[in-house]
Amino acid sequence: MSILYTILLLLASNIFMTLAWYGHLKLQQNGVSSNWPLIGVIAFSWCIAFFEYCCQVPANRIGFDGNGGPFSLVQLKVIQEVISLIVFAGIANILFQGESLHWNHFAAFICLILAVYFVFMK
């Protein structure tokens, strides 16, 4: 069960993270935050990032084998990176319609899948 909780929390964490890092760009495109000072944009992103940490920290605590979880520190990091890129690709395609994936992006993703395979090899 800790595997499922860890993955779900990492997924939620990365959704918040991606929105915190790139959501303000969509708000700027729509004219919502065009006149915000940079410090306002940073504060807005930090407010979203708070929820990222509320998911990320428990995911790492639950998932880490030093706390009785199923994953080593390296495995947790690789899982997080793969989830991060999947979430980013999805959100970028939804929010930024002009950003499309190309063959080299898929090739890079296959390399990431291979990285996960190698990290979990005994």
N, C-alpha and C positions, 0 to 999 in steps of 0.2 A: 504494500500500500504506500510505503514511503517513496517508491519510484514514481507512482502516479502523482502524489502530492508535489514532489519535487518538480516534475515536468510541468504540471499545471501552474505552479507558482512562477516558474521560470518563464512560461508563456505569458502570463499576466504581466510579469515584471517587464518583459521586453516590449509588450504593447505600450505600456506607460512610457518606457524609455524612448521608444521611437516617436511617440507623440510629443514628448518633451523636447527631443532633439530637433525634430523636423516639422512638427505641427504649426509652430509659429510662422514658418515659411508659407504654409497654405493660408493662414490668417492674413499674412501680408499680401499675398496674391489676391485675396478677396477684399482687400481694403480695410479689414477690421483693425489690424495693428500697424498700418502704414505710418501713423503719426506717433506711435509709442516710442519713447526713448529706449535706448539699448538696455538700460537697467530695468525698465519695465518688462521687456521681453525676457530678460534673464530671470527676473522674479517669477514671471508667469511659468517659465519652463521649470524652475525649481519647485513650484507648487505641484506640478505634475510629477516631477521626479521623486517627490516625497512618497508617492504611492508606489513607484517603482521599487524603492528601498523597502517598503512595507511588504513586498512580495519577494524580493531578491534575498534579503537576509534570512527569512525563514526557510526559503528553498535551499540555501546553502547549509543551514544548520540541520535541516531534516535529511538532506541528501548526503552529507559528508560522512564517510566511513569512520572518521574519528569520533563521531557522535552516534554511531550505531547505524548510519545510513548505508546505502548500497554503493556509493560512488567515491572514488578517490578525488582529490582536489583537481588533478589534471582532467579527469573525466568530467567533473562538474563544469569546468571552464570550457571544454570543447562542446559539451551539450549546450551550454549557454550561448556560445558563439553561433552554432548552427541554428538554434531557435531564433537568435537575434537576426540573422540574415533572412530566414524564412519570413519572419514578421515584417522586417523592413521591406522585402520584395512585395509582400501583400499590401501593406499600407501605402507604399510608393505607387503601386499600380492603381489603388483606389483613390488616393488623394491627388496624385499628380498623374493624370491620365496620359500625358505626353511622355512619361518615363516608361519605356518598354524594355523588356528583357531580350537579350540577344543570345546567340549560340555560345559566345564566350562566357556569359554569365552562367549558363547551364553547365558548361565544362568546369567552371570554377566550383559550382555546387557539387558536382560529382567528386571533385578533389576533396571537398569538405566531408562528404560521406565516407570517402576512403580514410580521411583523418580520424573520423569517429571509429571506424573499423579497427584501425591500427592502435588507437588509444585503448580500446577494450580487449585487444589481444592479450593473452596471458604469456 
